[in-house]
């Protein structure tokens, strides 16, 4: 995305914007909640930062690597998720 496509708004400008939500249609579909009804209590929220990844060199079978690469962007994250699931299953005695 180029800088020319990015639009910046202040919080005040956002608050003045007209909602594009079709509340009437939502009510017809059974959603009768008032949009102002959902107040969120952020006082107990906490920031969870992801663990820093460790860069390694790893030898994999070509077909395994091809399989994950074919799934597109984020394939290394998916490989990590598979390895994590295996690790957690082993730790809990399921594998």
Secondary structure, DSSP 4 states (H G I P E B T S, - for coil): --GGG-----HHHHHHSPP---HHHHHHTT----GGG-----TT----PPPPPPP------HHHHHHHHHT-TTHHHHHHHHHHHHHHHHHTT--
